[in-house]
Amino acid sequence: MSGRNRASPRKRPRQERAKATVEVILEAAAHVLVSSGYEGTTTKQVAERAGVSIGSLYQYFPSKEALVAMLVERLHQRVLGILADKLVPRPITDLEREVRELVRALVDVYGVNPELQRVLLEQAPRIGPLQVVQEIEARVEFLVQGVLSQNLEFERPRNLGLVVFIIIRALRSAVWAAVVERPELIGTPELVEELSALVLGYLRPRAPGPARPEP
């Protein structure tokens, strides 16, 4: 079985009973991943924790990679849900406040169960690119670009798509690094302030510098 297939769920639940079973399995997977780490986690452990047979688990998830992939997908879906609520195209009267609130919301998402987030972020490269995650990230870029295009006038011509790409990757990399390497920073006002300053410093027009003396 290829790595991609191993990281893909076998089927998506449709009936309420099946959805409830999947929820129990994913909750159990999160618990086992935190308590045993990725290497120590097995599908047997997850099934036992969930109180289901290993056959029932395999109906939906062929491997622990598939369990991690689904948990990663849900993490990105939560990020998209929060950003979609905040990134509604409208005039922005206070850019600093809006950026700070957005950064705080993003940090808060990753602050929920940071031990689990750390496992997911560390193992995400192992399971390979997930189409659904790529689609979610494209949607986030679209939302950010829609807001910025209506509110910012840059001091020089800039490729707005590239600006958005850099902002999102810079924020994501910094927050992920904090979760994995410095979890004590998550939830602190200092992290929000510094990340906000990073974004604002990039977006705001630069003040004109002193005129250079003519040669």
N, C-alpha and C positions, 0 to 999 in steps of 0.2 A: 504494500500500500504506500502510495507516495506521501511525502510530508504534507502536501496540500490537502489530500483526502483525509489524512489522519487528523488534521486540524479543522475539518468541516463536520458539522453535525449531520447525523444520518437523515434526520427528518425534523421538521418543525411541528410542534404540537398544535393541534387544532381544537380538540375537545377540551372542555374545562378541566376534566379529571387529568388529562395528559399534561396540560399546562401546569397544574398543581404539582404533578410528579416532577416535572422539569425544574420547577422552582425549588423544591426540596433538594433535588440533586445538586443544583448550583449552590445553594446555601451550604450544603455539606462539603462541596468542593472548596468553597472559600474557607471554611473552617479548617479543613485538613491541610490546605496549602499554607495557611498561616502557622499551624501547629507543627507541621512536618517538613515544610519547605517543598520546593518543586521536586527535587531529586527523591525525597522520601515519600512523596505522594503516589499512591496507586489507585486505580479505579476500584479495586476491591475495598480499600479503606473508605473511599467515598460512598460506595454502595452501602457498606455497613453503617456508616454514619447517617446516611439518608434513610436507612431502614427499608431499602428496596433490594431486589435481587440483582446480581450482576448482569443478568440477561435484560432486565428492565432498563438498566443504565445504558447498556449497549444498543438498545433500540434507538436512543437519541444521540449518544456520544461514543464514537468508536475508540476513543483514547483519552488520556489526560490532556493531550494537546488540544483536543476539541473542547474540553471543559474550559481550559485557559482561554482559548480563542473566544468562546461565548462570553466569558467574564470580561475580557478586553473589549469586546463589541459593546457590551452593556455600559461599560465605563465611558466609552466615546458617545454613546447615545445620551447619557446623562449630561455630558458636556454640551452636546448639541442642543438638548432641551433647554438648558439654562441660557445659553447664548442666544437661542432663537427668541426667547422672551425679552432679552435685553437689546438685541440688535434689530430693532424695528426702525426702518428708515424714517427719520424725522429730523427736524433742525435741532442741533445740539447747542445749548447756550453756555454750558460749562464743560469744556472738554476734559479738564483735569478731574472733575468729579465723576464724569461718565467712565473714564478710563480706570480710575481707582475702583469704582464699583464693579466693573467688569473683571478686573484682575482679582479682586477679592472673591467674587463668585467662582472664578476658575480655581483659585487656590482651595476654596472650601470644598469643591467637588473631590479634589485629590486628598483632602484632609479627612475624609470619611474612611475609616478603617485603613490607615496608612500602611499597616503591616501587609494587608492584602494588596494594596496598590503597588507596594514595592515589589512583591513577587510577580505581579502581572507585568509591570514595566520592565523588570529584569528579563522575563521570559518571552516578551512580545517578539524580539528579533528571532527567537528560536522557532516560533511557529510560522514565520514568514508573513508576507503581506496579505492582508485580508481585504477582499473587495469591499465588503460592507464598511470597514473602517475608512478605506480610501474614499468611498462615496460620502461618508459623514464629514471627513475633513474638507472635501470639495464644497460641501454645503456650508460649512463654517466660513470658508474663504469667500464664498458668494455673499453671505450675510455681512461680513466685515467690509467687503469692498462696496456693497450697496450703501452702507452708512457713511463711509469715508468719502465716497464720491459726491455726496450731497452736502458735506460739511467742511471739507478742507480745500483750501487753495494753497498749493505748494509754491515756494519761492522760485522753483525752477521746474522745467518739465520732468515729470517722473512717471515711470511705468507703474500705475497703481496696482496692477496684478502682482508685480514683483514686490512692491512695498508691503502688500498684505501677506504674501508668502513669507517674507522675512520676519514680519511682526509675529505671525502665528508660530513659526518655527522657533524663534528666539524665546517666546514665552513658554512654549511647550517644553523646550529643552531645559530651560531654567527650572521650571516647576518639577519636571520629572527628575532632574538631578537633585533637587531639594528632597523629594520623596525618598529617593534611593540612598543618597549620600548624607543628607543633613535633615532627617525627618523632624528634628526639634524645631526647625524653622517654620514648618507648616502650621498655620494658624496664628503666626506672629504678625503684628502690624508692620514690623520692619521689612518683612519679605514683600508684603503688598506695596509698601511705599517705594522700595527700590525697583521692583518690577514696573510700577507705574511710571517712575522717573525714566526708566529705560524706554518705554513706549513713547512717552511724551517728548523726550529729547529727540527721538527719531522723527516724530510727526510734525512737531512745531517748526515753523519757519525759522531759520537761523538769523540771529541778529546781525546786521551788517557790521563787518569788522572795520578797523581803521584803514583809511586809504593808504595804499602803498606809495611811498615817495617815488616820483618819477626818476629814472636813471639819469 
